[in-house]
Amino acid sequence: MLTEKHVELAAKMYAARKQAIALLGMEKFKAKVNEFRPILEGLAENRSGDILKASMDILKGMQNRGVDGIVQMVTLAACVEIIEPSTGE
């Protein structure tokens, strides 16, 4: 069942993608997505093909290691793009 929490989380994920595109520009953002794609897909294979779960595991690991917030945001944005590609706007 889709809850309000799910909707709020989705909104934050889409906002991260918009911010990353604004920060990097579309071309650099797409390059970053292409960098993350094989890593994410490889991790997802170990999680029954669940890219979202692999994304969350990566982000938890980054938080635990104190990785910079901007890097985390760009990583999240790339994950969102891989899961649901944007229209390129």
Chimera marker file (.cmm) of the C-alpha trace (Angstrom):
<marker_set name="trace">
<marker id="1" x="0.000" y="0.000" z="0.000" r="1" g="1" b="0" radius="0.5"/>
<marker id="2" x="1.274" y="3.433" z="-0.915" r="1" g="1" b="0" radius="0.5"/>
<marker id="3" x="1.463" y="5.699" z="2.114" r="1" g="1" b="0" radius="0.5"/>
<marker id="4" x="2.109" y="9.384" z="2.640" r="1" g="1" b="0" radius="0.5"/>
<marker id="5" x="5.676" y="8.479" z="3.670" r="1" g="1" b="0" radius="0.5"/>
<marker id="6" x="6.231" y="6.783" z="0.330" r="1" g="1" b="0" radius="0.5"/>
<marker id="7" x="4.997" y="9.844" z="-1.540" r="1" g="1" b="0" radius="0.5"/>
<marker id="8" x="7.221" y="12.151" z="0.531" r="1" g="1" b="0" radius="0.5"/>
<marker id="9" x="10.243" y="9.934" z="-0.081" r="1" g="1" b="0" radius="0.5"/>
<marker id="10" x="9.565" y="9.860" z="-3.821" r="1" g="1" b="0" radius="0.5"/>
<marker id="11" x="9.284" y="13.665" z="-3.858" r="1" g="1" b="0" radius="0.5"/>
<marker id="12" x="12.659" y="13.976" z="-2.100" r="1" g="1" b="0" radius="0.5"/>
<marker id="13" x="14.233" y="11.555" z="-4.554" r="1" g="1" b="0" radius="0.5"/>
<marker id="14" x="12.950" y="13.481" z="-7.574" r="1" g="1" b="0" radius="0.5"/>
<marker id="15" x="14.077" y="16.760" z="-5.955" r="1" g="1" b="0" radius="0.5"/>
<marker id="16" x="17.579" y="15.318" z="-5.540" r="1" g="1" b="0" radius="0.5"/>
<marker id="17" x="17.651" y="14.509" z="-9.245" r="1" g="1" b="0" radius="0.5"/>
<marker id="18" x="16.563" y="18.044" z="-10.176" r="1" g="1" b="0" radius="0.5"/>
<marker id="19" x="19.212" y="19.527" z="-7.873" r="1" g="1" b="0" radius="0.5"/>
<marker id="20" x="21.948" y="17.301" z="-9.295" r="1" g="1" b="0" radius="0.5"/>
<marker id="21" x="21.027" y="18.270" z="-12.851" r="1" g="1" b="0" radius="0.5"/>
<marker id="22" x="21.046" y="21.955" z="-11.857" r="1" g="1" b="0" radius="0.5"/>
<marker id="23" x="24.411" y="21.523" z="-10.118" r="1" g="1" b="0" radius="0.5"/>
<marker id="24" x="26.197" y="19.457" z="-12.772" r="1" g="1" b="0" radius="0.5"/>
<marker id="25" x="24.321" y="20.256" z="-15.959" r="1" g="1" b="0" radius="0.5"/>
<marker id="26" x="22.592" y="17.538" z="-17.980" r="1" g="1" b="0" radius="0.5"/>
<marker id="27" x="25.691" y="16.227" z="-19.790" r="1" g="1" b="0" radius="0.5"/>
<marker id="28" x="27.799" y="15.778" z="-16.637" r="1" g="1" b="0" radius="0.5"/>
<marker id="29" x="24.813" y="14.334" z="-14.809" r="1" g="1" b="0" radius="0.5"/>
<marker id="30" x="24.248" y="11.738" z="-17.554" r="1" g="1" b="0" radius="0.5"/>
<marker id="31" x="27.972" y="10.860" z="-17.413" r="1" g="1" b="0" radius="0.5"/>
<marker id="32" x="27.687" y="10.363" z="-13.636" r="1" g="1" b="0" radius="0.5"/>
<marker id="33" x="24.639" y="8.134" z="-14.140" r="1" g="1" b="0" radius="0.5"/>
<marker id="34" x="26.583" y="6.028" z="-16.650" r="1" g="1" b="0" radius="0.5"/>
<marker id="35" x="29.398" y="5.725" z="-14.088" r="1" g="1" b="0" radius="0.5"/>
<marker id="36" x="27.020" y="4.434" z="-11.398" r="1" g="1" b="0" radius="0.5"/>
<marker id="37" x="24.910" y="2.156" z="-13.598" r="1" g="1" b="0" radius="0.5"/>
<marker id="38" x="27.211" y="-0.934" z="-13.667" r="1" g="1" b="0" radius="0.5"/>
<marker id="39" x="27.897" y="-0.640" z="-9.927" r="1" g="1" b="0" radius="0.5"/>
<marker id="40" x="24.227" y="-0.363" z="-9.073" r="1" g="1" b="0" radius="0.5"/>
<marker id="41" x="23.157" y="-3.129" z="-11.424" r="1" g="1" b="0" radius="0.5"/>
<marker id="42" x="25.879" y="-5.408" z="-10.037" r="1" g="1" b="0" radius="0.5"/>
<marker id="43" x="24.745" y="-4.802" z="-6.469" r="1" g="1" b="0" radius="0.5"/>
<marker id="44" x="21.121" y="-5.263" z="-7.468" r="1" g="1" b="0" radius="0.5"/>
<marker id="45" x="21.909" y="-8.734" z="-8.837" r="1" g="1" b="0" radius="0.5"/>
<marker id="46" x="22.768" y="-9.762" z="-5.266" r="1" g="1" b="0" radius="0.5"/>
<marker id="47" x="19.457" y="-8.316" z="-4.054" r="1" g="1" b="0" radius="0.5"/>
<marker id="48" x="17.014" y="-10.156" z="-6.341" r="1" g="1" b="0" radius="0.5"/>
<marker id="49" x="17.400" y="-7.485" z="-9.009" r="1" g="1" b="0" radius="0.5"/>
<marker id="50" x="16.124" y="-4.742" z="-6.665" r="1" g="1" b="0" radius="0.5"/>
<marker id="51" x="17.869" y="-1.543" z="-7.772" r="1" g="1" b="0" radius="0.5"/>
<marker id="52" x="16.065" y="0.560" z="-5.175" r="1" g="1" b="0" radius="0.5"/>
<marker id="53" x="17.319" y="-1.676" z="-2.351" r="1" g="1" b="0" radius="0.5"/>
<marker id="54" x="20.843" y="-1.565" z="-3.774" r="1" g="1" b="0" radius="0.5"/>
<marker id="55" x="20.583" y="2.246" z="-3.934" r="1" g="1" b="0" radius="0.5"/>
<marker id="56" x="19.518" y="2.489" z="-0.304" r="1" g="1" b="0" radius="0.5"/>
<marker id="57" x="22.351" y="0.152" z="0.756" r="1" g="1" b="0" radius="0.5"/>
<marker id="58" x="24.890" y="2.347" z="-1.069" r="1" g="1" b="0" radius="0.5"/>
<marker id="59" x="23.517" y="5.511" z="0.544" r="1" g="1" b="0" radius="0.5"/>
<marker id="60" x="23.512" y="3.953" z="4.043" r="1" g="1" b="0" radius="0.5"/>
<marker id="61" x="27.127" y="2.934" z="3.538" r="1" g="1" b="0" radius="0.5"/>
<marker id="62" x="28.018" y="6.472" z="2.444" r="1" g="1" b="0" radius="0.5"/>
<marker id="63" x="26.312" y="7.940" z="5.509" r="1" g="1" b="0" radius="0.5"/>
<marker id="64" x="28.118" y="5.496" z="7.815" r="1" g="1" b="0" radius="0.5"/>
<marker id="65" x="31.439" y="6.523" z="6.284" r="1" g="1" b="0" radius="0.5"/>
<marker id="66" x="30.730" y="10.248" z="6.533" r="1" g="1" b="0" radius="0.5"/>
<marker id="67" x="30.730" y="10.839" z="2.781" r="1" g="1" b="0" radius="0.5"/>
<marker id="68" x="29.980" y="14.439" z="1.808" r="1" g="1" b="0" radius="0.5"/>
<marker id="69" x="26.280" y="15.292" z="1.494" r="1" g="1" b="0" radius="0.5"/>
<marker id="70" x="26.642" y="16.594" z="-2.075" r="1" g="1" b="0" radius="0.5"/>
<marker id="71" x="28.188" y="13.299" z="-3.158" r="1" g="1" b="0" radius="0.5"/>
<marker id="72" x="25.322" y="11.443" z="-1.484" r="1" g="1" b="0" radius="0.5"/>
<marker id="73" x="22.758" y="13.667" z="-3.215" r="1" g="1" b="0" radius="0.5"/>
<marker id="74" x="24.337" y="13.129" z="-6.643" r="1" g="1" b="0" radius="0.5"/>
<marker id="75" x="24.478" y="9.374" z="-5.964" r="1" g="1" b="0" radius="0.5"/>
<marker id="76" x="20.799" y="9.338" z="-5.010" r="1" g="1" b="0" radius="0.5"/>
<marker id="77" x="19.965" y="11.365" z="-8.110" r="1" g="1" b="0" radius="0.5"/>
<marker id="78" x="21.845" y="8.915" z="-10.319" r="1" g="1" b="0" radius="0.5"/>
<marker id="79" x="19.975" y="6.032" z="-8.708" r="1" g="1" b="0" radius="0.5"/>
<marker id="80" x="16.663" y="7.763" z="-9.368" r="1" g="1" b="0" radius="0.5"/>
<marker id="81" x="17.652" y="8.331" z="-12.988" r="1" g="1" b="0" radius="0.5"/>
<marker id="82" x="18.568" y="4.674" z="-13.436" r="1" g="1" b="0" radius="0.5"/>
<marker id="83" x="15.285" y="3.520" z="-11.910" r="1" g="1" b="0" radius="0.5"/>
<marker id="84" x="13.127" y="6.010" z="-13.792" r="1" g="1" b="0" radius="0.5"/>
<marker id="85" x="14.890" y="7.936" z="-16.558" r="1" g="1" b="0" radius="0.5"/>
<marker id="86" x="13.976" y="11.586" z="-16.929" r="1" g="1" b="0" radius="0.5"/>
<marker id="87" x="12.723" y="13.139" z="-20.110" r="1" g="1" b="0" radius="0.5"/>
<marker id="88" x="15.982" y="15.057" z="-20.411" r="1" g="1" b="0" radius="0.5"/>
<marker id="89" x="14.458" y="18.400" z="-19.494" r="1" g="1" b="0" radius="0.5"/>
<link id1="1" id2="2" r="1" g="1" b="0" radius="0.2"/>
<link id1="2" id2="3" r="1" g="1" b="0" radius="0.2"/>
<link id1="3" id2="4" r="1" g="1" b="0" radius="0.2"/>
<link id1="4" id2="5" r="1" g="1" b="0" radius="0.2"/>
<link id1="5" id2="6" r="1" g="1" b="0" radius="0.2"/>
<link id1="6" id2="7" r="1" g="1" b="0" radius="0.2"/>
<link id1="7" id2="8" r="1" g="1" b="0" radius="0.2"/>
<link id1="8" id2="9" r="1" g="1" b="0" radius="0.2"/>
<link id1="9" id2="10" r="1" g="1" b="0" radius="0.2"/>
<link id1="10" id2="11" r="1" g="1" b="0" radius="0.2"/>
<link id1="11" id2="12" r="1" g="1" b="0" radius="0.2"/>
<link id1="12" id2="13" r="1" g="1" b="0" radius="0.2"/>
<link id1="13" id2="14" r="1" g="1" b="0" radius="0.2"/>
<link id1="14" id2="15" r="1" g="1" b="0" radius="0.2"/>
<link id1="15" id2="16" r="1" g="1" b="0" radius="0.2"/>
<link id1="16" id2="17" r="1" g="1" b="0" radius="0.2"/>
<link id1="17" id2="18" r="1" g="1" b="0" radius="0.2"/>
<link id1="18" id2="19" r="1" g="1" b="0" radius="0.2"/>
<link id1="19" id2="20" r="1" g="1" b="0" radius="0.2"/>
<link id1="20" id2="21" r="1" g="1" b="0" radius="0.2"/>
<link id1="21" id2="22" r="1" g="1" b="0" radius="0.2"/>
<link id1="22" id2="23" r="1" g="1" b="0" radius="0.2"/>
<link id1="23" id2="24" r="1" g="1" b="0" radius="0.2"/>
<link id1="24" id2="25" r="1" g="1" b="0" radius="0.2"/>
<link id1="25" id2="26" r="1" g="1" b="0" radius="0.2"/>
<link id1="26" id2="27" r="1" g="1" b="0" radius="0.2"/>
<link id1="27" id2="28" r="1" g="1" b="0" radius="0.2"/>
<link id1="28" id2="29" r="1" g="1" b="0" radius="0.2"/>
<link id1="29" id2="30" r="1" g="1" b="0" radius="0.2"/>
<link id1="30" id2="31" r="1" g="1" b="0" radius="0.2"/>
<link id1="31" id2="32" r="1" g="1" b="0" radius="0.2"/>
<link id1="32" id2="33" r="1" g="1" b="0" radius="0.2"/>
<link id1="33" id2="34" r="1" g="1" b="0" radius="0.2"/>
<link id1="34" id2="35" r="1" g="1" b="0" radius="0.2"/>
<link id1="35" id2="36" r="1" g="1" b="0" radius="0.2"/>
<link id1="36" id2="37" r="1" g="1" b="0" radius="0.2"/>
<link id1="37" id2="38" r="1" g="1" b="0" radius="0.2"/>
<link id1="38" id2="39" r="1" g="1" b="0" radius="0.2"/>
<link id1="39" id2="40" r="1" g="1" b="0" radius="0.2"/>
<link id1="40" id2="41" r="1" g="1" b="0" radius="0.2"/>
<link id1="41" id2="42" r="1" g="1" b="0" radius="0.2"/>
<link id1="42" id2="43" r="1" g="1" b="0" radius="0.2"/>
<link id1="43" id2="44" r="1" g="1" b="0" radius="0.2"/>
<link id1="44" id2="45" r="1" g="1" b="0" radius="0.2"/>
<link id1="45" id2="46" r="1" g="1" b="0" radius="0.2"/>
<link id1="46" id2="47" r="1" g="1" b="0" radius="0.2"/>
<link id1="47" id2="48" r="1" g="1" b="0" radius="0.2"/>
<link id1="48" id2="49" r="1" g="1" b="0" radius="0.2"/>
<link id1="49" id2="50" r="1" g="1" b="0" radius="0.2"/>
<link id1="50" id2="51" r="1" g="1" b="0" radius="0.2"/>
<link id1="51" id2="52" r="1" g="1" b="0" radius="0.2"/>
<link id1="52" id2="53" r="1" g="1" b="0" radius="0.2"/>
<link id1="53" id2="54" r="1" g="1" b="0" radius="0.2"/>
<link id1="54" id2="55" r="1" g="1" b="0" radius="0.2"/>
<link id1="55" id2="56" r="1" g="1" b="0" radius="0.2"/>
<link id1="56" id2="57" r="1" g="1" b="0" radius="0.2"/>
<link id1="57" id2="58" r="1" g="1" b="0" radius="0.2"/>
<link id1="58" id2="59" r="1" g="1" b="0" radius="0.2"/>
<link id1="59" id2="60" r="1" g="1" b="0" radius="0.2"/>
<link id1="60" id2="61" r="1" g="1" b="0" radius="0.2"/>
<link id1="61" id2="62" r="1" g="1" b="0" radius="0.2"/>
<link id1="62" id2="63" r="1" g="1" b="0" radius="0.2"/>
<link id1="63" id2="64" r="1" g="1" b="0" radius="0.2"/>
<link id1="64" id2="65" r="1" g="1" b="0" radius="0.2"/>
<link id1="65" id2="66" r="1" g="1" b="0" radius="0.2"/>
<link id1="66" id2="67" r="1" g="1" b="0" radius="0.2"/>
<link id1="67" id2="68" r="1" g="1" b="0" radius="0.2"/>
<link id1="68" id2="69" r="1" g="1" b="0" radius="0.2"/>
<link id1="69" id2="70" r="1" g="1" b="0" radius="0.2"/>
<link id1="70" id2="71" r="1" g="1" b="0" radius="0.2"/>
<link id1="71" id2="72" r="1" g="1" b="0" radius="0.2"/>
<link id1="72" id2="73" r="1" g="1" b="0" radius="0.2"/>
<link id1="73" id2="74" r="1" g="1" b="0" radius="0.2"/>
<link id1="74" id2="75" r="1" g="1" b="0" radius="0.2"/>
<link id1="75" id2="76" r="1" g="1" b="0" radius="0.2"/>
<link id1="76" id2="77" r="1" g="1" b="0" radius="0.2"/>
<link id1="77" id2="78" r="1" g="1" b="0" radius="0.2"/>
<link id1="78" id2="79" r="1" g="1" b="0" radius="0.2"/>
<link id1="79" id2="80" r="1" g="1" b="0" radius="0.2"/>
<link id1="80" id2="81" r="1" g="1" b="0" radius="0.2"/>
<link id1="81" id2="82" r="1" g="1" b="0" radius="0.2"/>
<link id1="82" id2="83" r="1" g="1" b="0" radius="0.2"/>
<link id1="83" id2="84" r="1" g="1" b="0" radius="0.2"/>
<link id1="84" id2="85" r="1" g="1" b="0" radius="0.2"/>
<link id1="85" id2="86" r="1" g="1" b="0" radius="0.2"/>
<link id1="86" id2="87" r="1" g="1" b="0" radius="0.2"/>
<link id1="87" id2="88" r="1" g="1" b="0" radius="0.2"/>
<link id1="88" id2="89" r="1" g="1" b="0" radius="0.2"/>
</marker_set>
